[in-house]
Structures are given as structure tokens and as C-alpha cells.
Amino acid sequence: MKKLYSYLLFSSLLLVNDSFGQITIDDTDFATAGDQVFFARAVDLEIDYASTGANYSWNFTDLGSLNDASTNFNSLSGVGFLVNMTYGPLALTNYRATFRTPFDDLPLDQLGGVLPIDIGDVHQYSRVTNQRYTLIGYSASISGQEIPIKSDTIETKYYFPLEFGDSYQSRGYTSLDMSAFVDARWKQMRQRSTQVDGWGTLTTDFGTFEVLRVKHQIQETDSITYEGNSFGIPVPTMFEYEWIAKGQKSPILKIVTTVIAGNETVTTIEVKQNEVVGVNDIAETSKFSIYPNPVVDEVNFKFSEGDKSITIYGVDGSIIHSFATSSLVATFDSAHLQSGLYILSVELDGETIKSSFVKK
């Protein structure tokens, strides 16, 4: 009996020890209005984003930093009347935003180079409750007027509590009738498939954390109808790999891949950092944008004003092309480039802006 008791006690200790680190993520672990998160972007096409499992140890130290950046989780203070009525305290409950964030990954933002209107200053609106984290819509400045773009079908990014082994799917549908400005309509349909496929310890230069590993597959179909003619906007399948810790407001590490020619290609690596001075906030800049991204042939660079110079680098640091322009929109023919990630360095009004694009 004594041996049996010792065995049971030892087995129990093993189970307790083995379960250590199987954290549960809830709404209090994410940002709220007024928060600011700093991170560094890195480039590593060979980074191992796929390895995962139970009680796994990930080590992503010494990532080569491309640039420092930050994300501001803004309140709705100062937004226009229409946006406030759509996402503010008087909105329908499911559309009352917790915060808004600058957003530079919306195909709608690319239409400013196609339609005879100016589109910019795009924000995404999110709602976080103790049950789920939802993406409820966008806003954009269209020809100088701030317009809400509410999602008719609300996409869920996370269900709470978030635990190892969770798996779920969510859809989002958004459309924008632009007839007040131009005879055009934009539609976006998204399908998100999410798995919490790992837990364990993550180590980066920022520190060591007990984390959950979350994998999202996002399939998106966008279309535009202009003067009676409809055409699609190519949006390749994307994967987001996130390592999420308690109380950190955003993932400690996020790796985004895009499916190009049937293969996943790393497009973005973001690793959380301590607050830095002189941060260059790409996510919020209104001075420079790229479309389309990913690109098949021609890629367009859109500027706010002023003289500027652009240098395009390969991921090995080699200079692919460099040119100066005074135009508000510059075009580069990428047809001769191999598929993959390319880095941009833009000198604009004495400021250096770093960004990137993907060649399909």
C-alpha cells in the first residue's frame, strides 16, 4: 500500500509539473483603449514557424531587426459623427468598439490608385468582451470625408477562454457603397480557421514567457464593381502564427506567411519590444503606402507630398533598384523579380520609412 501511495503521489506531481505552462488566455490579456505596444520587425525567410506542440520550447533570440515600430490602440475620441454613431457608445451593442488601430493591409486602400477618388487613413475597429475578440469594421477617409465601413457579418479573432486544443472558424463580410463619391462598390469576404496548436515556453530578446501558440488561416475574396463592371482584387491565402502570453496586450511574437505559387512565404515577423525612443511607426504613417501587395507585375508607391527617394533591397541586403521622384505616385515594374520578400527604404522629408512588399 505504501508503495502504491508513493507511486500515485509521484504520478500526481508529474501531472502537475507537466501541466505547468498550459495557460488560459482571456480578454484581460489583450490591449484596451489608450495602450501602446512596441515591437520590432525582422526578416528571416528560413524561420521555423511550423514547429509546435504540447510543452514545446521555442527559441527566437537574435532575430535580425529590420525596424522598430508601434501600434496605438486608440479610443474613439475625435472621430467624426458618422463613425462615432457606428462604433461609439450609441451604436448597436455588437458594434461598440473597444479600440481602433491604424490599418495598412486593406485592399480598399489600394483602390485610390484605381478609382478617381482619394482613399486613405484606414482604421480597423475591434470589440473585446469576456466572450470574444471581434473585428467589427473599418473607417477610411474617402475624398476627405471620414466614412464608417461596418462589417455586416462580424469576424471573430479569438473566443475566450482561449486554451490549448481549441479550434474554431469564423466568417466576415464587409461592403462599401461609394455611390456618393463614384459609381463603385467594394466587397470583402473572409474565412478564418483558427487552432490553438501548441503551448510551452517562448524565448525572444524581450524575455521568456509561458505562451499559447495560435495558428490562423485566412482566406479572403475581394471585389470591386465600377461603372457596371466587376473585377476581383487578388488576395492570396495568409497564415498568422501567434505566441500569446498572459497580460502582454498583444502577441509576443507574430509571424505572417503568404501562399505564393503554392508555398508559404514569410512576409512579416513582429516581436514585442520594450518602449523605444524615436520609433518609426509604419503602421500609422499616412505619408507612404504600397499597392497592390503582394504584387504580380507593377507595384505602386503612393506619397503624401515632397521629394523622395526609394531603394529596394533583397532580403540578403543587395540593392535591387534605387530612384528619386517628385510625383505623388511612382510605379516600379517587378516582373523581372523572383518571387519573395523585398525591403523598401524611403527617404521622405528628412525621414526614413522602412516597409516591404511581396512578389508573387
TORMAR-211424 format. One line per field, with one value per residue (C-alpha): y, x, z; residue in three letters. Coordinates in steps of 0.1 Angstrom, whole numbers. Layout:
REM residues N
c2 <- Y,...
c1 <- X,...
c3 <- Z,...
aa <- ALA,...
REM end
This chain:
REM residues 360
c2 <- 0,24,17,23,56,68,59,78,108,107,104,133,155,146,156,189,196,186,209,239,264,253,289,301,334,357,392,408,397,420,457,483,519,540,512,513,483,484,458,452,438,413,394,357,336,304,310,279,290,255,236,234,210,204,216,229,253,279,300,330,350,371,379,404,436,455,484,495,503,506,502,526,512,544,554,568,603,628,606,620,619,590,569,576,567,534,523,545,542,547,520,486,465,442,472,492,493,488,505,513,508,521,495,492,458,465,461,490,513,502,514,550,541,526,548,585,592,595,568,568,569,534,522,489,487,459,449,428,412,384,361,370,394,405,426,448,470,498,535,554,589,590,622,639,626,601,571,541,507,483,446,430,397,401,380,366,366,348,331,332,315,305,272,245,223,249,250,273,290,324,344,381,401,438,460,497,516,545,560,593,597,575,547,519,493,472,438,418,382,365,330,324,290,290,263,266,241,245,256,259,284,311,329,361,390,405,377,342,336,308,310,295,291,301,295,313,305,335,332,364,373,410,425,459,470,502,517,484,463,439,425,407,420,392,383,352,329,341,324,341,323,339,332,348,353,365,402,413,431,416,385,383,370,371,355,361,340,343,314,322,296,270,276,296,326,346,382,396,389,411,405,426,450,474,510,527,563,577,549,549,539,524,512,548,567,585,596,565,534,505,488,461,440,412,423,404,429,466,479,515,537,565,595,625,652,663,650,614,586,549,520,484,457,419,400,395,432,436,467,458,493,529,560,595,611,642,626,616,581,562,528,500,471,440,415,405,398,364,355,365,394,427,455,492,522,555,589,614,649,640,609,573,549,512,488,458,441,405,395,366
c1 <- 0,28,45,11,7,42,36,3,19,48,24,4,35,44,10,11,46,36,5,26,25,-8,-21,-55,-59,-88,-99,-79,-47,-53,-50,-76,-81,-51,-25,6,26,62,77,105,101,125,133,141,127,140,125,108,72,57,72,47,31,24,51,72,102,106,137,136,165,188,162,177,157,145,130,112,75,45,7,-16,-49,-69,-102,-129,-122,-121,-136,-163,-201,-208,-180,-190,-226,-214,-189,-194,-215,-248,-240,-257,-241,-221,-206,-195,-157,-132,-105,-94,-60,-43,-46,-25,-35,-68,-72,-97,-67,-52,-82,-71,-47,-76,-107,-109,-111,-86,-87,-65,-63,-78,-86,-98,-123,-123,-146,-132,-156,-152,-165,-147,-125,-142,-133,-164,-154,-132,-132,-115,-111,-127,-121,-115,-147,-144,-166,-175,-174,-193,-190,-224,-210,-187,-155,-142,-105,-105,-131,-125,-113,-86,-70,-47,-66,-93,-104,-129,-140,-154,-166,-166,-184,-180,-192,-190,-213,-192,-220,-218,-183,-181,-201,-184,-190,-164,-170,-148,-154,-131,-129,-108,-98,-81,-63,-45,-19,8,17,51,79,88,122,130,153,123,122,109,72,47,26,-2,6,-23,-25,-49,-56,-73,-88,-102,-120,-124,-142,-149,-178,-170,-194,-212,-180,-170,-135,-117,-88,-63,-57,-36,-42,-25,-14,-8,12,10,26,4,13,-7,-11,10,-17,-6,13,49,57,37,48,27,31,15,9,28,30,16,42,41,65,73,61,62,79,70,85,74,99,103,94,120,127,124,102,93,56,50,15,3,21,-1,29,36,16,21,-4,-10,8,15,24,23,39,37,39,28,42,19,32,16,40,76,107,116,139,133,157,146,166,166,165,202,208,216,203,177,168,171,154,142,109,88,55,28,26,56,54,80,79,87,80,117,120,118,90,97,100,116,125,120,138,121,137,108,111,142,126,135,105,110,85,83,63,59,64,41
c3 <- 0,9,-25,-42,-24,-33,-69,-70,-54,-78,-108,-95,-92,-127,-140,-121,-134,-170,-169,-158,-186,-200,-196,-204,-223,-217,-226,-198,-216,-246,-251,-243,-255,-246,-247,-269,-279,-292,-315,-340,-375,-387,-419,-419,-448,-431,-397,-383,-378,-382,-352,-323,-298,-262,-237,-265,-262,-288,-291,-314,-299,-322,-348,-372,-366,-397,-379,-347,-347,-325,-325,-308,-295,-298,-283,-304,-291,-320,-347,-369,-362,-386,-373,-337,-343,-360,-334,-304,-272,-290,-316,-316,-288,-311,-328,-298,-303,-276,-296,-332,-347,-379,-406,-438,-450,-466,-504,-502,-496,-529,-548,-546,-574,-595,-588,-594,-556,-528,-501,-470,-432,-428,-393,-381,-352,-327,-298,-269,-243,-219,-245,-277,-296,-328,-359,-364,-393,-407,-414,-441,-455,-489,-508,-475,-457,-428,-436,-414,-431,-408,-413,-419,-408,-378,-378,-345,-340,-306,-284,-247,-227,-252,-244,-259,-283,-292,-328,-344,-377,-383,-413,-420,-447,-454,-482,-490,-514,-527,-549,-530,-545,-575,-592,-573,-547,-528,-511,-488,-477,-452,-438,-407,-394,-360,-340,-306,-317,-290,-255,-238,-233,-258,-256,-275,-269,-250,-224,-217,-214,-209,-241,-262,-299,-321,-359,-381,-418,-435,-469,-484,-516,-525,-555,-569,-591,-610,-636,-640,-644,-617,-611,-583,-562,-558,-521,-515,-486,-455,-423,-389,-363,-328,-295,-268,-231,-201,-196,-226,-246,-279,-291,-280,-315,-347,-380,-411,-442,-476,-500,-532,-560,-536,-509,-477,-478,-447,-452,-417,-384,-354,-320,-290,-275,-246,-252,-275,-283,-318,-330,-367,-367,-401,-391,-386,-413,-438,-458,-478,-489,-513,-537,-547,-521,-529,-565,-598,-621,-613,-578,-569,-543,-531,-512,-495,-507,-512,-529,-521,-529,-528,-525,-530,-513,-515,-482,-485,-484,-521,-538,-565,-576,-565,-578,-569,-577,-570,-581,-557,-572,-586,-603,-604,-628,-607,-635,-636,-599,-584,-560,-524,-500,-509,-485,-491,-476,-484,-477,-474,-459,-440,-425,-433,-436,-439,-454,-477,-505,-517,-553,-562
aa <- MET,LYS,LYS,LEU,TYR,SER,TYR,LEU,LEU,PHE,SER,SER,LEU,LEU,LEU,VAL,ASN,ASP,SER,PHE,GLY,GLN,ILE,THR,ILE,ASP,ASP,THR,ASP,PHE,ALA,THR,ALA,GLY,ASP,GLN,VAL,PHE,PHE,ALA,ARG,ALA,VAL,ASP,LEU,GLU,ILE,ASP,TYR,ALA,SER,THR,GLY,ALA,ASN,TYR,SER,TRP,ASN,PHE,THR,ASP,LEU,GLY,SER,LEU,ASN,ASP,ALA,SER,THR,ASN,PHE,ASN,SER,LEU,SER,GLY,VAL,GLY,PHE,LEU,VAL,ASN,MET,THR,TYR,GLY,PRO,LEU,ALA,LEU,THR,ASN,TYR,ARG,ALA,THR,PHE,ARG,THR,PRO,PHE,ASP,ASP,LEU,PRO,LEU,ASP,GLN,LEU,GLY,GLY,VAL,LEU,PRO,ILE,ASP,ILE,GLY,ASP,VAL,HIS,GLN,TYR,SER,ARG,VAL,THR,ASN,GLN,ARG,TYR,THR,LEU,ILE,GLY,TYR,SER,ALA,SER,ILE,SER,GLY,GLN,GLU,ILE,PRO,ILE,LYS,SER,ASP,THR,ILE,GLU,THR,LYS,TYR,TYR,PHE,PRO,LEU,GLU,PHE,GLY,ASP,SER,TYR,GLN,SER,ARG,GLY,TYR,THR,SER,LEU,ASP,MET,SER,ALA,PHE,VAL,ASP,ALA,ARG,TRP,LYS,GLN,MET,ARG,GLN,ARG,SER,THR,GLN,VAL,ASP,GLY,TRP,GLY,THR,LEU,THR,THR,ASP,PHE,GLY,THR,PHE,GLU,VAL,LEU,ARG,VAL,LYS,HIS,GLN,ILE,GLN,GLU,THR,ASP,SER,ILE,THR,TYR,GLU,GLY,ASN,SER,PHE,GLY,ILE,PRO,VAL,PRO,THR,MET,PHE,GLU,TYR,GLU,TRP,ILE,ALA,LYS,GLY,GLN,LYS,SER,PRO,ILE,LEU,LYS,ILE,VAL,THR,THR,VAL,ILE,ALA,GLY,ASN,GLU,THR,VAL,THR,THR,ILE,GLU,VAL,LYS,GLN,ASN,GLU,VAL,VAL,GLY,VAL,ASN,ASP,ILE,ALA,GLU,THR,SER,LYS,PHE,SER,ILE,TYR,PRO,ASN,PRO,VAL,VAL,ASP,GLU,VAL,ASN,PHE,LYS,PHE,SER,GLU,GLY,ASP,LYS,SER,ILE,THR,ILE,TYR,GLY,VAL,ASP,GLY,SER,ILE,ILE,HIS,SER,PHE,ALA,THR,SER,SER,LEU,VAL,ALA,THR,PHE,ASP,SER,ALA,HIS,LEU,GLN,SER,GLY,LEU,TYR,ILE,LEU,SER,VAL,GLU,LEU,ASP,GLY,GLU,THR,ILE,LYS,SER,SER,PHE,VAL,LYS,LYS
REM end
